[in-house]
């Protein structure tokens, strides 16, 4: 297996965020360089957020017992 399912989901979520950002910026400015710059910024911002939200499989899960 080349990458784990967790890594694929994180990269996919960041790619979707970058694609949406690029489409919105291109629709507004009609400039590919500006749209690609926004896509890169969105990808770079979404990657650590998705990583934090999905969490590591090694982290202990919180207990729901009371």
C-alpha positions as a Markdown table, in Angstrom:
| # | Residue | x | y | z |
|---|---|---|---|---|
| 1 | Unk | 0.0 | 0.0 | 0.0 |
| 2 | Unk | 1.5 | 3.3 | -1.0 |
| 3 | Unk | -0.3 | 5.6 | 1.4 |
| 4 | Unk | -2.8 | 4.9 | 4.3 |
| 5 | Unk | -6.5 | 5.6 | 4.0 |
| 6 | Unk | -6.2 | 8.3 | 6.6 |
| 7 | Unk | -3.5 | 10.1 | 4.5 |
| 8 | Unk | -5.6 | 9.8 | 1.3 |
| 9 | Unk | -8.7 | 11.3 | 3.1 |
| 10 | Unk | -6.6 | 14.2 | 4.4 |
| 11 | Unk | -5.1 | 14.9 | 1.1 |
| 12 | Unk | -8.5 | 14.6 | -0.6 |
| 13 | Unk | -10.1 | 17.1 | 1.7 |
| 14 | Unk | -7.3 | 19.6 | 1.2 |
| 15 | Unk | -7.5 | 19.1 | -2.6 |
| 16 | Unk | -11.3 | 19.7 | -2.5 |
| 17 | Unk | -10.7 | 22.9 | -0.5 |
| 18 | Unk | -8.0 | 24.0 | -3.0 |
| 19 | Unk | -10.3 | 23.3 | -6.0 |
| 20 | Unk | -13.2 | 25.3 | -4.5 |
| 21 | Unk | -10.9 | 28.2 | -3.7 |
| 22 | Unk | -9.4 | 28.2 | -7.2 |
| 23 | Unk | -12.8 | 28.1 | -8.9 |
| 24 | Unk | -14.1 | 31.0 | -6.7 |
| 25 | Unk | -11.1 | 33.2 | -7.3 |
| 26 | Unk | -11.0 | 32.5 | -11.0 |
| 27 | Unk | -14.7 | 33.3 | -11.3 |
| 28 | Unk | -14.0 | 36.6 | -9.6 |
| 29 | Unk | -10.7 | 37.7 | -11.2 |
| 30 | Unk | -10.4 | 35.7 | -14.5 |
| 31 | Unk | -6.7 | 35.3 | -13.7 |
| 32 | Unk | -5.2 | 31.8 | -13.6 |
| 33 | Unk | -2.0 | 32.8 | -11.6 |
| 34 | Unk | -4.2 | 34.4 | -8.9 |
| 35 | Unk | -6.5 | 31.4 | -8.8 |
| 36 | Unk | -3.5 | 29.0 | -8.5 |
| 37 | Unk | -2.0 | 31.1 | -5.8 |
| 38 | Unk | -5.3 | 31.0 | -3.9 |
| 39 | Unk | -5.5 | 27.2 | -4.4 |
| 40 | Unk | -2.0 | 26.7 | -3.0 |
| 41 | Unk | -2.8 | 28.8 | 0.0 |
| 42 | Unk | -6.1 | 26.9 | 0.6 |
| 43 | Unk | -4.3 | 23.6 | 0.3 |
| 44 | Unk | -1.6 | 24.6 | 2.7 |
| 45 | Unk | -4.2 | 25.9 | 5.2 |
| 46 | Unk | -6.6 | 23.0 | 4.9 |
| 47 | Unk | -3.9 | 20.3 | 5.3 |
| 48 | Unk | -3.0 | 20.9 | 9.0 |
| 49 | Unk | -6.7 | 21.5 | 9.8 |
| 50 | Unk | -7.8 | 18.3 | 8.3 |
| 51 | Unk | -4.9 | 16.5 | 10.0 |
| 52 | Unk | -6.0 | 17.9 | 13.3 |
| 53 | Unk | -9.7 | 17.2 | 12.8 |
| 54 | Unk | -9.3 | 13.6 | 11.7 |
| 55 | Unk | -6.7 | 12.9 | 14.4 |
| 56 | Unk | -4.0 | 10.3 | 14.7 |
| 57 | Unk | -4.9 | 6.6 | 15.1 |
| 58 | Unk | -2.3 | 6.5 | 17.9 |
| 59 | Unk | -4.1 | 9.1 | 20.1 |
| 60 | Unk | -6.3 | 7.7 | 22.9 |
| 61 | Unk | -9.9 | 8.3 | 22.3 |
| 62 | Unk | -11.8 | 10.2 | 25.0 |
| 63 | Unk | -13.9 | 8.0 | 27.3 |
| 64 | Unk | -17.7 | 8.6 | 27.3 |
| 65 | Unk | -18.3 | 6.8 | 30.6 |
| 66 | Unk | -19.6 | 8.9 | 33.5 |
